[in-house]
């Protein structure tokens, strides 16, 4: 049994979920940003995962599958328009285009990504414990 290969697979999932958590945090932080570097309201970012084959050098058997970030894209759904003629980003009719960030969706994504990250950490912890037990058995 090769425990290190299992940790390699889990490491890819941990990195992918860390990126997902970072993007969710960016979305939450910019939920009220009405003017970004491009002069428009912030566009929500989404993360897509894809599978990745991990080739094991010198090992027999099939390659392992892991996950990685496929791409990060902008959600093109239009944001809400609010009437606020006093806002610095209001157009000539007093309408302000808000970011398309829905805090309820972001919080659900945040909880889901956190749970996935915790599950992968528990895999690493269990692999470590199994390796320690195997070393303890070898000492006996």
Secondary structure as GFF3:
##gff-version 3
##sequence-region A 1 140
A	DSSP	alpha_helix	3	29	.	.	.	ID=ss1
A	DSSP	beta_strand	45	54	.	.	.	ID=ss2
A	DSSP	beta_strand	64	74	.	.	.	ID=ss3
A	DSSP	beta_strand	81	83	.	.	.	ID=ss4
A	DSSP	beta_strand	95	97	.	.	.	ID=ss5
A	DSSP	alpha_helix	103	139	.	.	.	ID=ss6
###
